[in-house]
Amino acid sequence: MMWWGQGFSWGWMLFGGLMMILFWGGIIALIVLAVRGLTGAGSSTANTAPANSSSSALRILKERYARGEITKEEYEDMRRDLET
């Protein structure tokens, strides 16, 4: 009966466990962010379409017509669709 009422209760043990999980989760998150930053992975510019996607689509269409992949009628139909 000497240590009655002394020491940690269950509440403090749970709090300590949660804090340990948060601490290590934060450390792991920082490591992941550092690696992604150094390698360039997850770059937002890689997945964005160019601002002039309409003109690049017309350029691709002209190249396909020049290579003979599509007929003149197909070219004109697709060009009209892209320009509207």
N, C-alpha and C positions, 0 to 999 in steps of 0.2 A: 504494500500500500504506500510505499514511499514515493512513487512517481505518479500517483493518481492525478489526472487532469493535466499532466505535462505532455509535451511532445506534439507531433503532428496528428491531425485528425484525418479522416477519409477525404474531407473536402480539400485539404491542402495537398494530399497525395494526387488527387485528380487534377488539381490546378497545376502542379509541378509536371505531371505527365503531359498535359496539353501544351504547356509552355515549351517543353522539350521537343514535342512534335512540331510546333510552330517554328522554333529556332532552326531545327535541321531542315525543315521544309523551305525556310527562307534561304538558308545556305545553298541548298540544291538549286533553288530558283535563280539565285545570283550566278551560280556556276553555269547553268543552262543559258541565261541571258548573255553572259560574257562570251561563251563559246559561239553562240549565234551571232553576236556582234562582231567577233573577230573573223568568222568565216563568211559573213555576208549572207547566211541562210535566213530566210524569212523576209527578204527585202521586199518592200511594198511596191517598188518600181518594176519588178519583174513581171507582175501580173496585171499591169494596167495597160489598157489599149491606148494607142497613140491618139492625140487630139484630132488629127486629120485622118481618121479611119476611113472616111468616105473616099478621100483622094487616093489612099493606098489601095482601097478595094478597086477603084477604077484602074489604077496602075496594074494590079494583078490581072484584072479582066483584059486589059490591052495586051499584056504578055501572053495570056492564054490564047487570045485570038491570033496574035503574031506567030505563035508556035503551031497553030492549026488544030488546037484542041477543041475549039468550038467553031460553029459556022457563023456567017455574017448575021443571020437572023437571030441566032442565040445571043450574039454579042450585042446587037442593038436592043433586044428585049432586056437583057441584064443591065445595060448601060442606062436605059430609061428608068428601070427600077431603082438603080443606085442614085440617079440624079434627082429623083422626086423626094 
